[in-house]
Amino acid sequence: MKQEMRENLDSILSKSEYQVYYEDNRSLIERLWDWFMDWLIKFLSLFDIELAPSSHTANLIVLILVIIAALLLVLLVTLFIRRMIRRHALKSKGIFLADEADWTYQQHLEEAQLNRDKSLFDIATRHTFLAFLLFLQEHNLVEIKRWKTNWEYANELSSTNPSFVPRYHEAANFFEKVTYGDETVNEEQFHLYYENMNHWMNDLESTRKAGEEK
């Protein structure tokens, strides 16, 4: 009788619903670990590397991979934070530094050309944009203030010359990417930017002269 009861109990416990219960009785960390180990073993098998799930070698490889992933994550977060701090520091200084707002737009264009000849295209881009801003001020489209941002200049421009706002946004976005966003600029990109700025300034000058002649 006892033997029969034991056999019945073993039969019940061997059913799938009980097996699932025992499998799911593992903690979340244990299930994740087993899943990762299974994935790792299958992945390594593609390179004819055979590992047993419970082997010390497999555990060591997993540990090394976790450490590398953690170090990469820390590095990426550190670089991101440093970039954001640098960007905020540069923006807090304003668009114009020192006495740059007192220069003429022609002086900034000359400075842009000097830096272009030295292959310092990021600095050349910056001076080209400053020349553009000062040119807009010369035509009474904006008023330069050290504390102003590109958003505020664009807002001014929307009142004085709304049709020119899209061009200003295009110029300002490229300037900010290069100056604050650490985006590299090559000679071809700078040349296109410089030519666009000159073309837009010539358009404004032509429009102003045409208005004066009427």
C-alpha positions in Angstrom: 0.0 0.0 0.0 2.8 2.4 1.0 4.7 1.5 -2.2 1.6 2.3 -4.3 1.0 5.6 -2.5 4.7 6.6 -3.1 4.4 5.7 -6.8 1.2 7.8 -7.1 3.0 10.8 -5.4 6.0 10.5 -7.6 3.7 10.4 -10.6 1.9 13.5 -9.5 5.1 15.4 -8.8 6.5 14.5 -12.2 3.6 16.2 -14.0 4.4 19.4 -15.9 2.5 21.8 -13.7 4.6 20.8 -10.7 7.8 20.9 -12.7 7.0 24.5 -13.8 6.3 25.5 -10.2 9.8 24.2 -9.1 11.5 25.9 -12.1 9.7 29.2 -11.4 10.6 29.0 -7.8 14.0 30.4 -8.7 14.7 34.1 -7.9 14.7 36.6 -10.7 18.5 36.9 -10.5 18.9 33.2 -10.8 16.6 33.0 -13.8 18.4 35.9 -15.5 21.7 34.3 -14.8 20.6 31.0 -16.2 19.2 32.7 -19.3 22.4 34.6 -19.8 24.5 31.5 -19.3 22.4 29.6 -21.9 22.7 32.4 -24.3 26.5 32.6 -23.8 26.9 28.9 -24.3 24.9 29.0 -27.5 26.8 32.0 -28.8 30.2 30.5 -28.0 29.2 27.2 -29.7 29.0 29.2 -33.0 32.8 29.4 -32.7 33.2 25.7 -31.7 33.8 26.7 -28.0 32.1 24.2 -25.7 31.3 25.2 -22.1 29.3 23.5 -19.4 26.7 25.8 -17.8 28.2 25.1 -14.3 31.8 25.3 -15.3 34.3 27.7 -13.7 35.4 28.8 -17.2 31.9 29.8 -18.1 31.4 31.7 -14.9 34.8 33.5 -15.4 33.9 34.5 -18.9 30.5 35.9 -17.7 32.2 37.8 -14.9 34.7 39.3 -17.3 32.0 40.3 -19.8 30.0 41.9 -17.0 33.0 43.9 -15.8 33.8 45.1 -19.3 30.2 46.1 -19.8 30.1 48.0 -16.5 33.4 49.8 -17.3 32.1 50.8 -20.8 28.9 52.1 -19.2 30.8 54.1 -16.6 33.0 55.5 -19.4 30.1 56.5 -21.6 28.3 58.2 -18.7 31.4 60.1 -17.7 32.0 61.3 -21.2 28.4 62.4 -21.5 28.5 64.3 -18.2 31.8 66.0 -19.1 30.3 67.0 -22.5 27.2 68.4 -20.9 29.3 70.4 -18.3 31.5 71.8 -21.0 28.6 72.7 -23.2 26.8 74.5 -20.3 30.0 76.3 -19.3 30.5 77.5 -22.9 26.9 78.6 -23.3 27.0 80.4 -19.9 29.8 82.6 -21.3 27.5 83.9 -24.0 28.0 83.9 -27.8 30.5 86.8 -27.8 33.6 86.5 -25.6 35.7 89.4 -24.2 35.5 92.4 -26.7 34.4 90.4 -29.7 31.1 92.2 -29.8 33.0 95.4 -30.4 34.6 94.1 -33.6 33.2 94.9 -37.0 31.7 92.1 -39.0 34.5 92.5 -41.5 37.1 91.9 -38.8 35.4 88.6 -37.9 35.3 87.6 -41.5 39.0 88.3 -41.7 39.6 86.3 -38.5 37.6 83.4 -40.0 39.8 83.4 -43.1 43.0 83.4 -41.0 41.8 80.4 -39.0 40.6 78.7 -42.2 44.2 79.0 -43.6 45.4 77.3 -40.4 42.8 74.5 -40.8 41.1 75.6 -37.6 37.7 75.2 -39.1 35.8 75.2 -35.9 37.2 78.6 -34.8 36.7 79.9 -38.4 33.0 78.8 -38.2 32.5 80.6 -35.0 33.9 83.9 -36.3 31.8 83.6 -39.5 28.7 83.3 -37.4 29.7 86.3 -35.2 30.2 88.3 -38.4 26.8 87.3 -39.5 25.2 88.5 -36.2 27.1 91.8 -36.3 25.9 92.3 -39.9 22.3 91.8 -38.8 22.8 94.4 -36.1 24.3 96.8 -38.6 21.1 96.5 -40.5 19.0 97.1 -37.4 17.6 93.6 -37.5 18.9 92.5 -34.0 20.6 94.2 -31.1 23.7 92.5 -29.8 23.8 91.9 -26.0 26.4 89.7 -24.3 23.7 87.8 -22.3 21.5 87.0 -25.3 21.1 83.5 -26.8 20.4 82.5 -30.4 16.8 81.9 -29.4 16.5 85.5 -28.4 18.1 86.8 -31.6 15.8 84.6 -33.7 12.8 86.0 -31.7 14.0 89.5 -32.6 14.5 88.6 -36.2 10.9 87.3 -36.4 9.7 90.8 -35.7 12.2 92.7 -37.9 12.5 90.3 -40.9 10.4 87.1 -40.5 11.4 85.7 -43.9 15.0 85.5 -42.8 14.3 83.4 -39.6 14.8 80.0 -41.3 18.2 81.0 -42.6 19.2 82.3 -39.1 18.1 79.0 -37.5 20.2 77.1 -40.1 23.2 79.2 -39.4 22.8 79.1 -35.6 22.2 75.4 -35.5 25.5 74.6 -37.3 27.3 77.2 -35.1 26.0 75.5 -31.9 26.9 72.0 -33.1 30.4 73.0 -33.8 31.0 75.3 -30.8 29.0 73.6 -28.1 28.4 70.1 -29.4 32.0 69.1 -30.2 31.0 68.3 -33.8 34.0 68.3 -36.1 33.9 70.4 -39.3 36.0 69.8 -42.3 37.2 72.3 -45.0 34.4 71.5 -47.4 31.7 72.0 -44.7 33.3 75.3 -43.6 33.6 76.5 -47.2 29.9 75.9 -47.8 28.9 77.6 -44.5 31.1 80.6 -45.2 29.7 81.0 -48.7 26.1 80.7 -47.4 26.8 83.4 -44.9 28.3 85.7 -47.5 25.4 85.0 -49.9 22.8 85.8 -47.2 24.6 89.0 -46.2 24.8 90.1 -49.8 21.1 89.4 -50.2 20.3 91.6 -47.2 22.5 94.3 -48.5 20.9 94.2 -51.9 17.4 94.3 -50.4 18.4 97.3 -48.2 19.8 99.2 -51.2 16.8 98.5 -53.3 14.6 99.9 -50.5 16.6 103.1 -50.3 16.4 103.7 -54.1 12.6 103.6 -54.1 
